[in-house]
Amino acid sequence: MQIDLAGRRALVTGAATGIGRAIALGLARAGAAVAVNHLGRGAEAQAVVAACGAPSIAIEADVSQAGEVERLFATTLASFGGLDILVNNAAVVLVKPFLDITEDEWDHVLATNLKSVFLCCRAALPTMLAAQGGCIINIASELGYLGRAQYAPYTAAKGGVITLTRSLAREFAPAVRVNAVAPGPTDTPMLRSELALTDALAAETAIPAGRLGRPEEIAATVVFLASGHAAFYHGETLSPNGGALMR
């Protein structure tokens, strides 16, 4: 299936590494101009921009903060003249027993993983509605369905991303398509840092596909949803997970 995103303008949050990096590169390879958002990862973000090619740009912003999001979108719109694709990918993980989680830790995870989606969608929608077109793709997680011990704030946020996606799709269709992607265990630096190697190998054996996912496989799902081939998708959550979660 040939996907052509030439002339489209995209913003990917948390795009300096991991799945976000793969998404930015996938969109660029399909022809889109990409704004690569990051927080404190300037060198990695610039490397992504170099791989994407002009007119892609890197923009540092904390997407959990309203003022930072306003600046992020103002810079993107000034650089590209519009916005057609928003991918809300920025995320953090906290692995900790529930009774040991502090209020500040809870708030930080929810702000980064869920509030950021609210803020970025709120910033993107007026431009997309004025153009009567555009798509938003929110990166959730299979854990948003399953839950997991010691991942309470992360799973709560990702479950919220899935239901927020459905609500926005119902409110803004057909002008704007809003969908989500809920990856299964994917081989990224974030996953490797939160799991011991033995746990990662155990996760691989528990997946029917027999391995962890690759960031490029998640990116391919996002690129599809951003394309005209997904024109009839509204409020869906696609889950590339190797069979780890079958619904």
RAHURA-V330371 format. One record per helix or strand. SS is the DSSP state (@ for helix, = for strand). FROM is the first residue (numbers start at 1). LEN is the number of residues. If there is no record, write none. Layout:
ss->SS from->FROM len->LEN
ss->SS from->FROM len->LEN
This chain:
ss->= from->9 len->4
ss->@ from->18 len->12
ss->= from->33 len->6
ss->@ from->42 len->11
ss->= from->57 len->4
ss->@ from->66 len->15
ss->= from->85 len->4
ss->@ from->98 len->3
ss->@ from->103 len->29
ss->= from->135 len->5
ss->@ from->143 len->4
ss->@ from->152 len->21
ss->= from->177 len->5
ss->= from->186 len->1
ss->@ from->189 len->6
ss->@ from->197 len->10
ss->= from->213 len->1
ss->@ from->215 len->12
ss->@ from->228 len->3
ss->= from->237 len->2
